[in-house]
């Protein structure tokens, strides 16, 4: 593990990702980093208006410009997520209105970027599915994606008036949940399979959501920060912790 970390640091230094921080401790960070679960084999680095993929034993293996397919839109990635069970990395590009998923599987199915009448017949021009972005066109408004869990094929992000759910398989937004002051960093999935529930803090309430039908099945009062852990059945005493 220490060897992997040294290799990752060497790659970032070689890419110039730490250059600004070394020159100015107050400089705003330019890069976001996401590691795959392949033992830290791959590193994704979003810097400026580009996304670079490194293999720790090789170096740079793919560099992608943050551009729409027609080249009209361009901008930086604002979030990166590792999805270990999907063997993929997800990047959010608000300026493009797109979410990209890049597979780390060399045997991933091909990607058809253009219009295809029937992909099963091999129609259209296919690109290798390995490290090639599968684009999901989202919004407007584009959600500020802040929640991901490798057990499920969807992401969640804040939009005006609520929380948008983006599904990676169907490559579009599938739900919009009304929610005042969502705290996506404190949201939590509990349970397994069909019994799974998503606990989403919204202001002074916690919504318990069925992530299959996307319905609120229960509402609970959020635990106040000044309330002692033993004052309610929230378990750990955090603001949105489900009961044990």
C-alpha beads as a LAMMPS data file, in Angstrom:
LAMMPS data file: protein, C-alpha beads

244 atoms
243 bonds

1 atom types
1 bond types

-500.0 500.0 xlo xhi
-500.0 500.0 ylo yhi
-500.0 500.0 zlo zhi

Masses

1 110.0

Atoms # bond

1 1 1 0.000 0.000 0.000
2 1 1 2.844 2.438 0.773
3 1 1 4.379 1.659 -2.617
4 1 1 1.070 2.450 -4.340
5 1 1 0.812 5.752 -2.499
6 1 1 4.351 6.705 -3.528
7 1 1 3.546 5.890 -7.139
8 1 1 0.355 7.957 -7.027
9 1 1 2.228 10.920 -5.532
10 1 1 4.920 10.612 -8.210
11 1 1 2.267 10.623 -10.934
12 1 1 0.603 13.727 -9.519
13 1 1 3.916 15.550 -9.246
14 1 1 4.786 14.580 -12.809
15 1 1 1.410 15.865 -13.989
16 1 1 1.924 19.171 -12.225
17 1 1 -1.128 18.673 -10.032
18 1 1 0.691 19.888 -6.927
19 1 1 2.545 22.724 -8.634
20 1 1 0.137 25.481 -7.623
21 1 1 -0.054 24.283 -4.029
22 1 1 3.757 24.181 -3.777
23 1 1 4.102 27.756 -5.051
24 1 1 1.226 29.233 -3.077
25 1 1 -0.244 27.580 -0.027
26 1 1 -3.371 29.716 -0.455
27 1 1 -3.952 28.752 -4.067
28 1 1 -7.306 27.148 -4.801
29 1 1 -6.978 23.436 -5.594
30 1 1 -7.254 22.643 -9.307
31 1 1 -7.411 18.879 -9.185
32 1 1 -9.720 16.173 -7.960
33 1 1 -8.529 12.643 -7.446
34 1 1 -10.313 9.314 -7.542
35 1 1 -8.740 5.906 -7.139
36 1 1 -10.247 2.695 -8.424
37 1 1 -10.617 -0.354 -6.212
38 1 1 -8.196 -2.321 -8.378
39 1 1 -5.640 -2.059 -5.613
40 1 1 -5.077 1.585 -6.489
41 1 1 -4.104 0.580 -10.012
42 1 1 -5.698 3.592 -11.714
43 1 1 -5.689 7.278 -10.833
44 1 1 -8.121 9.773 -12.347
45 1 1 -6.978 13.391 -12.272
46 1 1 -9.324 16.221 -13.235
47 1 1 -7.319 19.380 -13.829
48 1 1 -8.316 22.434 -15.797
49 1 1 -10.641 21.329 -18.605
50 1 1 -9.237 17.824 -18.944
51 1 1 -9.428 14.414 -17.316
52 1 1 -6.321 12.234 -17.224
53 1 1 -6.244 8.536 -16.352
54 1 1 -3.017 7.060 -15.051
55 1 1 -2.027 3.468 -14.454
56 1 1 0.332 3.496 -11.510
57 1 1 2.782 1.007 -13.056
58 1 1 2.741 2.609 -16.520
59 1 1 1.861 6.293 -16.368
60 1 1 -0.626 8.253 -18.428
61 1 1 -2.936 5.926 -20.379
62 1 1 -5.756 8.287 -21.410
63 1 1 -6.337 12.024 -21.535
64 1 1 -9.762 13.415 -22.333
65 1 1 -10.676 17.011 -23.045
66 1 1 -13.769 18.280 -21.245
67 1 1 -15.757 18.910 -24.416
68 1 1 -19.162 18.000 -25.761
69 1 1 -19.295 15.664 -28.758
70 1 1 -19.935 18.538 -31.154
71 1 1 -17.091 20.574 -29.614
72 1 1 -19.314 23.550 -28.833
73 1 1 -19.220 23.264 -25.050
74 1 1 -16.138 23.005 -22.877
75 1 1 -15.389 23.227 -19.175
76 1 1 -13.871 21.571 -16.106
77 1 1 -15.044 18.517 -14.215
78 1 1 -16.383 19.416 -10.790
79 1 1 -16.631 15.982 -9.152
80 1 1 -15.092 12.523 -9.455
81 1 1 -16.464 9.325 -7.965
82 1 1 -14.969 5.835 -7.771
83 1 1 -17.535 3.063 -8.346
84 1 1 -15.649 -0.099 -7.302
85 1 1 -18.402 -2.651 -7.933
86 1 1 -18.933 -1.245 -11.441
87 1 1 -15.170 -1.009 -12.033
88 1 1 -15.601 2.536 -13.212
89 1 1 -14.909 6.188 -12.532
90 1 1 -17.612 8.844 -12.866
91 1 1 -16.973 12.507 -13.670
92 1 1 -19.437 15.417 -13.598
93 1 1 -19.146 18.167 -16.235
94 1 1 -21.679 20.962 -15.513
95 1 1 -20.528 23.164 -18.415
96 1 1 -21.339 20.307 -20.806
97 1 1 -24.489 19.224 -18.975
98 1 1 -23.013 15.718 -18.911
99 1 1 -22.010 12.947 -16.516
100 1 1 -19.331 10.570 -17.835
101 1 1 -18.717 7.009 -16.714
102 1 1 -15.390 5.466 -17.706
103 1 1 -15.033 1.717 -17.362
104 1 1 -11.790 0.264 -15.999
105 1 1 -12.666 -3.132 -17.478
106 1 1 -10.712 -3.928 -20.689
107 1 1 -13.640 -6.158 -21.728
108 1 1 -16.282 -3.445 -21.292
109 1 1 -18.967 -3.296 -24.021
110 1 1 -18.364 -0.800 -26.825
111 1 1 -19.645 2.759 -26.620
112 1 1 -21.787 4.236 -29.400
113 1 1 -21.529 8.008 -29.216
114 1 1 -23.661 8.815 -32.260
115 1 1 -27.206 7.925 -33.241
116 1 1 -27.672 4.159 -33.503
117 1 1 -30.767 2.430 -34.875
118 1 1 -29.953 -0.953 -33.323
119 1 1 -26.709 -1.452 -31.398
120 1 1 -27.369 -5.196 -31.224
121 1 1 -26.821 -5.385 -34.986
122 1 1 -23.512 -3.573 -34.674
123 1 1 -24.847 -0.446 -36.342
124 1 1 -23.090 2.866 -35.828
125 1 1 -19.446 3.555 -35.094
126 1 1 -18.342 1.896 -31.874
127 1 1 -15.498 2.946 -29.609
128 1 1 -13.833 0.631 -27.153
129 1 1 -15.646 0.656 -23.830
130 1 1 -12.358 0.682 -21.917
131 1 1 -11.665 4.190 -20.544
132 1 1 -14.069 5.732 -23.072
133 1 1 -16.747 8.026 -21.620
134 1 1 -20.360 6.898 -21.624
135 1 1 -22.128 10.232 -21.617
136 1 1 -25.331 10.966 -19.750
137 1 1 -26.883 14.293 -20.740
138 1 1 -28.416 15.923 -17.681
139 1 1 -30.406 19.073 -16.997
140 1 1 -30.687 21.935 -17.014
141 1 1 -30.448 22.520 -14.174
142 1 1 -27.343 20.408 -13.693
143 1 1 -27.245 18.826 -10.220
144 1 1 -24.372 19.426 -7.856
145 1 1 -23.517 15.752 -7.435
146 1 1 -22.383 14.937 -3.908
147 1 1 -23.632 11.425 -3.147
148 1 1 -22.485 8.095 -4.577
149 1 1 -22.524 4.554 -3.220
150 1 1 -20.943 1.678 -5.129
151 1 1 -23.840 -0.625 -4.191
152 1 1 -26.266 1.276 -6.402
153 1 1 -26.092 2.521 -10.037
154 1 1 -27.184 6.073 -9.295
155 1 1 -25.835 9.379 -8.010
156 1 1 -27.586 12.202 -6.192
157 1 1 -27.095 15.930 -6.466
158 1 1 -28.686 19.141 -5.294
159 1 1 -30.789 21.250 -7.658
160 1 1 -32.991 24.256 -6.853
161 1 1 -35.838 22.979 -4.716
162 1 1 -34.673 19.426 -4.230
163 1 1 -32.410 16.480 -4.998
164 1 1 -31.992 14.984 -8.468
165 1 1 -31.209 11.295 -9.007
166 1 1 -29.026 10.416 -12.009
167 1 1 -29.034 6.750 -13.115
168 1 1 -25.814 5.530 -14.702
169 1 1 -27.385 2.637 -16.618
170 1 1 -30.182 4.553 -18.313
171 1 1 -27.958 7.667 -18.487
172 1 1 -30.502 10.254 -17.458
173 1 1 -32.216 11.816 -14.460
174 1 1 -34.868 9.454 -13.128
175 1 1 -36.253 11.260 -10.086
176 1 1 -36.546 14.636 -8.401
177 1 1 -37.102 14.624 -4.647
178 1 1 -38.473 17.766 -2.970
179 1 1 -36.059 18.548 -0.174
180 1 1 -35.297 21.737 1.733
181 1 1 -31.644 22.196 2.662
182 1 1 -30.422 18.713 1.650
183 1 1 -27.347 17.407 3.432
184 1 1 -26.124 14.866 0.901
185 1 1 -22.809 14.377 2.692
186 1 1 -24.801 12.897 5.616
187 1 1 -27.130 10.775 3.493
188 1 1 -26.816 7.024 4.037
189 1 1 -27.990 3.801 2.446
190 1 1 -29.172 1.121 4.870
191 1 1 -30.211 -2.465 4.231
192 1 1 -29.666 -4.804 1.330
193 1 1 -31.533 -5.674 -1.860
194 1 1 -35.218 -4.805 -1.983
195 1 1 -35.207 -3.738 1.672
196 1 1 -32.667 -0.973 1.093
197 1 1 -33.640 2.512 2.251
198 1 1 -31.956 5.851 1.661
199 1 1 -31.838 8.178 4.662
200 1 1 -31.698 11.769 3.380
201 1 1 -31.417 14.717 5.816
202 1 1 -33.525 17.682 4.657
203 1 1 -33.356 20.668 6.979
204 1 1 -34.801 19.599 10.332
205 1 1 -36.237 16.360 8.930
206 1 1 -34.821 13.052 7.723
207 1 1 -36.594 11.495 4.757
208 1 1 -36.536 7.708 4.562
209 1 1 -36.777 6.937 0.842
210 1 1 -37.497 3.787 -1.136
211 1 1 -34.757 3.936 -3.826
212 1 1 -36.693 1.673 -6.178
213 1 1 -39.974 3.608 -6.431
214 1 1 -38.406 6.872 -5.222
215 1 1 -41.087 7.486 -2.648
216 1 1 -40.770 8.832 0.862
217 1 1 -41.879 5.986 3.131
218 1 1 -41.201 7.748 6.430
219 1 1 -40.182 11.089 7.892
220 1 1 -38.228 11.508 11.108
221 1 1 -37.137 14.460 13.137
222 1 1 -33.430 15.127 12.743
223 1 1 -31.414 14.975 15.922
224 1 1 -30.332 18.434 17.024
225 1 1 -26.562 18.903 17.363
226 1 1 -27.020 19.998 20.992
227 1 1 -29.043 16.905 21.918
228 1 1 -27.020 14.217 23.707
229 1 1 -26.566 10.897 21.853
230 1 1 -28.739 9.042 24.352
231 1 1 -31.696 11.378 23.941
232 1 1 -33.022 9.626 20.834
233 1 1 -32.812 6.274 19.075
234 1 1 -30.517 7.521 16.288
235 1 1 -27.654 5.324 17.440
236 1 1 -24.459 7.331 17.013
237 1 1 -25.981 10.730 17.791
238 1 1 -25.165 12.261 14.420
239 1 1 -27.720 14.413 12.698
240 1 1 -29.151 11.775 10.395
241 1 1 -28.060 8.458 11.783
242 1 1 -30.690 5.692 11.339
243 1 1 -31.603 3.654 14.421
244 1 1 -29.436 0.628 15.061

Bonds

1 1 1 2
2 1 2 3
3 1 3 4
4 1 4 5
5 1 5 6
6 1 6 7
7 1 7 8
8 1 8 9
9 1 9 10
10 1 10 11
11 1 11 12
12 1 12 13
13 1 13 14
14 1 14 15
15 1 15 16
16 1 16 17
17 1 17 18
18 1 18 19
19 1 19 20
20 1 20 21
21 1 21 22
22 1 22 23
23 1 23 24
24 1 24 25
25 1 25 26
26 1 26 27
27 1 27 28
28 1 28 29
29 1 29 30
30 1 30 31
31 1 31 32
32 1 32 33
33 1 33 34
34 1 34 35
35 1 35 36
36 1 36 37
37 1 37 38
38 1 38 39
39 1 39 40
40 1 40 41
41 1 41 42
42 1 42 43
43 1 43 44
44 1 44 45
45 1 45 46
46 1 46 47
47 1 47 48
48 1 48 49
49 1 49 50
50 1 50 51
51 1 51 52
52 1 52 53
53 1 53 54
54 1 54 55
55 1 55 56
56 1 56 57
57 1 57 58
58 1 58 59
59 1 59 60
60 1 60 61
61 1 61 62
62 1 62 63
63 1 63 64
64 1 64 65
65 1 65 66
66 1 66 67
67 1 67 68
68 1 68 69
69 1 69 70
70 1 70 71
71 1 71 72
72 1 72 73
73 1 73 74
74 1 74 75
75 1 75 76
76 1 76 77
77 1 77 78
78 1 78 79
79 1 79 80
80 1 80 81
81 1 81 82
82 1 82 83
83 1 83 84
84 1 84 85
85 1 85 86
86 1 86 87
87 1 87 88
88 1 88 89
89 1 89 90
90 1 90 91
91 1 91 92
92 1 92 93
93 1 93 94
94 1 94 95
95 1 95 96
96 1 96 97
97 1 97 98
98 1 98 99
99 1 99 100
100 1 100 101
101 1 101 102
102 1 102 103
103 1 103 104
104 1 104 105
105 1 105 106
106 1 106 107
107 1 107 108
108 1 108 109
109 1 109 110
110 1 110 111
111 1 111 112
112 1 112 113
113 1 113 114
114 1 114 115
115 1 115 116
116 1 116 117
117 1 117 118
118 1 118 119
119 1 119 120
120 1 120 121
121 1 121 122
122 1 122 123
123 1 123 124
124 1 124 125
125 1 125 126
126 1 126 127
127 1 127 128
128 1 128 129
129 1 129 130
130 1 130 131
131 1 131 132
132 1 132 133
133 1 133 134
134 1 134 135
135 1 135 136
136 1 136 137
137 1 137 138
138 1 138 139
139 1 139 140
140 1 140 141
141 1 141 142
142 1 142 143
143 1 143 144
144 1 144 145
145 1 145 146
146 1 146 147
147 1 147 148
148 1 148 149
149 1 149 150
150 1 150 151
151 1 151 152
152 1 152 153
153 1 153 154
154 1 154 155
155 1 155 156
156 1 156 157
157 1 157 158
158 1 158 159
159 1 159 160
160 1 160 161
161 1 161 162
162 1 162 163
163 1 163 164
164 1 164 165
165 1 165 166
166 1 166 167
167 1 167 168
168 1 168 169
169 1 169 170
170 1 170 171
171 1 171 172
172 1 172 173
173 1 173 174
174 1 174 175
175 1 175 176
176 1 176 177
177 1 177 178
178 1 178 179
179 1 179 180
180 1 180 181
181 1 181 182
182 1 182 183
183 1 183 184
184 1 184 185
185 1 185 186
186 1 186 187
187 1 187 188
188 1 188 189
189 1 189 190
190 1 190 191
191 1 191 192
192 1 192 193
193 1 193 194
194 1 194 195
195 1 195 196
196 1 196 197
197 1 197 198
198 1 198 199
199 1 199 200
200 1 200 201
201 1 201 202
202 1 202 203
203 1 203 204
204 1 204 205
205 1 205 206
206 1 206 207
207 1 207 208
208 1 208 209
209 1 209 210
210 1 210 211
211 1 211 212
212 1 212 213
213 1 213 214
214 1 214 215
215 1 215 216
216 1 216 217
217 1 217 218
218 1 218 219
219 1 219 220
220 1 220 221
221 1 221 222
222 1 222 223
223 1 223 224
224 1 224 225
225 1 225 226
226 1 226 227
227 1 227 228
228 1 228 229
229 1 229 230
230 1 230 231
231 1 231 232
232 1 232 233
233 1 233 234
234 1 234 235
235 1 235 236
236 1 236 237
237 1 237 238
238 1 238 239
239 1 239 240
240 1 240 241
241 1 241 242
242 1 242 243
243 1 243 244
